[in-house]
Amino acid sequence: MEQRNDLVVCEGLTKIYGSIRALDSLSLTLERGRFIGLLGPNGSGKTTAIKLLNGLLQPTSGTVLIDGEKPGVHTHSVVSYLPDRAYLNDWMRVCDLFDFFADFYADFDKIKANDMLKTLDISPLARLKTLSKGTKEKVQLILTMSRKAQLFLLDEPIGGVDPAARDYILNTILSNYSEDATVLLSTHLIADIERVLDEVIFLKNGVMTLHESVDTIREEHGKSVDMLFREVFAC
């Protein structure tokens, strides 16, 4: 069966909490083999959008399809998700986490995970509670990027780390996903990731205000994505 090129299709995707529209009528298509920045200030709807794609939230209205199907058993098998906060049990050893992911995800590559671990000089026998906050975040990234997924949803992976760690994280992401997979990375730190982006989505108060390729932005606006972002959001 031929693989469809449209990996994500959203139509009128909306999420309302009480009187707040966290995401308002999002309609977009994401193709395979793209590195996409989901950009906006805090509170713009980035995390809500990612959770809807991952099936952690149910939309108030609208639809989302990933690899042609609604979020569920199939999409969980093709999506690898990195949340914006720590979620692992502190008492677990790193090697236990690798075993757990290998049992849970058929596409988890323990060899790749251990190779990444060695480059960080982290012992597989170390318990999470003994690691620094930044090292824990790197372990979570290793777990996410060691899957042979089709869609990587990364929520603020560089938000809480120093510039040197940001470079490591971006290089790890770039080195560990296949050419036909897509990365959707949310952040408000545009300058740090602009060099790796193929296209960007701007979210403002839950509304998509821009979805464009980085090359088009540079050609039509004559400026970088970071400059345009600062104009749009008056940073």
Secondary structure, DSSP 8 states (H G I E B T S, - for coil): ----SEEEEEEEEEEEETTEEEEEEEEEEEESS-EEEEE--TTSSHHHHHHHHTTSS--SEEEEEETTB-SSHHHHHHEEEE-SS--S-TTSBHHHHHHHHHHH-TTB-HHHHHHHHHHTT--TT-BGGGS-HHHHHHHHHHHHHTB--SEEEEESTTTTS-HHHHHHHHHHHHHSS-TT-EEEEEES-HHHHGGG-SEEEEEETTEEEEEEEHHHHHHHHSS-HHHHHHHHHT-
